[in-house]
């Protein structure tokens, strides 16, 4: 199978709101793909459906040919938009927890990245800045040898230096056979690492393309095209 994720006429309703409107798309394996759209466009809903945290109203979503569930959780490493780690936990406890829970988690990789950042494994989350918390959570997510990494707003709300570190961590810590889906509205920051893009707005897919095709056919950057399409 050449696609790691597929949607077929995917619909998701919330009470009084159509969050996803007949979405059909395919994400090929071995790429870094940006899921790009304004706030409220449906990005997080789509990501939660990928991770089995929501169920479709209609249509179908497949991860590596399977409906999201126990089997797909073994191959998907998910970074949610908000930190879910408990403030009372220290980094070592969190690392041990991930190591016990995920067979593909590499503690040596996690400790190497923590050391590079100067983060003490004995430090508790509640003593850390927002940027450091996000780095720790990203390190835990990227220390799995997953087939699909799904990152929801990994650079939102942190300073530019932290953004650069996060992006470098992403591109240097995933297998070339794996796929990364990054949801963000900060296009100019992530554009340099993307192979392909999905533009989404008001629950509908506006565009799917490779970054090279956009630059060649449109004669502009992904950020410039995004601003043109969404008038921002």
Secondary structure, 3 states (H helix, E strand, C coil): CCEEEEEEEEEEEECCEEEEEEEEEEEECCCEEEEECCCCCCHHHHHHHHCCCCCCCEEEEEECCEECCHHHHCCEEEECCCCCCCCCCEHHHHHHHHHHHCCCECHHHHHHHHHHHCCCCCCEHHHCCHHHHHHHHHHHHHCECCCEEEEECCCCCCCHHHHHHHHHHHHHCCCCCCEEEEEECCHHHHHHHCCEEEEEECCEEEEEEEHHHHHHHHCCCHHHHHHHHHCC
